[in-house]
Amino acid sequence: MVDHEGVTWVALLRGINVGRNKRVAMVDLRGLLDSLGYRDIRTHLQSGNAIFTTGRVPASKLEHEIAARIRADLALDVTVVVRTAEELAAVVAANPFVAKGIPKNELHAAFLAGTPPSAKVASIDHNAFAPDQFAFGERVIYLRLPGGVMASRLPDWERVLGVRATQRNWNTVTRLLDLAG
C-alpha cells in the first residue's frame, strides 16, 4: 500500500463530532491536513477519520503535527492516532474475534498511541468485564461488546493503561482499510 508518491496513512481523531463538543467539519479537517502538505486526502464519516499520503515519518510526528494544527486552527485539544495502511491491514488480519466467527457488529478496536506497559496489561482481570471480551494486539485492543458500546463494562483504557486511545467499530475499521488501499 506504499506507492511512488509516499506512504498512505490513516488518522483517527478521538471524540470528534460526538455530542455538541469538539465539532469539526470534515471539509475543515481536509483543509487542515492539506495545509500540512499531505496529499490524496479523504475523510470517512463525520467522526474524525482521515486518509492521506505523505512521507515515511514516525507516527508520533504526524500525531503531534495534526493535533498541534487542530489546537492552533480550531482551538480544540484532540487526541490523534495514526497508522500506515500496512499497519491497519495487520490490525484487521490479526483480529482474534473475527477468526472465531464472532458477528462483526459486536466488534470494535481501541487504537493506542503507544505500547502500554506490560505490567499494566497483565494486571487487567479479563473476567471482571464479562460478557465483554478484549485481546491485546500491536498498539490495539480488540474488543467484543455483545451488548454494544452503551452496555459495555470495559474500563477507560487511557486511565488504566496510561496510553492515549481512540475506539472505532469494526465496520469503520475495515472501511478505512478499503479506502486506504
Secondary structure as UniProt FT lines:
FT   STRAND          2..3
FT   TURN            4..5
FT   STRAND          6..13
FT   TURN            14..17
FT   TURN            19..20
FT   HELIX           26..35
FT   TURN            36..37
FT   STRAND          39..44
FT   TURN            45..48
FT   STRAND          49..54
FT   HELIX           59..74
FT   STRAND          80..84
FT   HELIX           85..93
FT   HELIX           96..99
FT   TURN            100..101
FT   HELIX           104..106
FT   STRAND          107..112
FT   HELIX           118..122
FT   HELIX           126..129
FT   TURN            130..131
FT   STRAND          133..137
FT   TURN            138..139
FT   STRAND          140..144
FT   TURN            146..147
FT   TURN            150..151
FT   HELIX           157..161
FT   STRAND          165..169
FT   HELIX           170..180
//
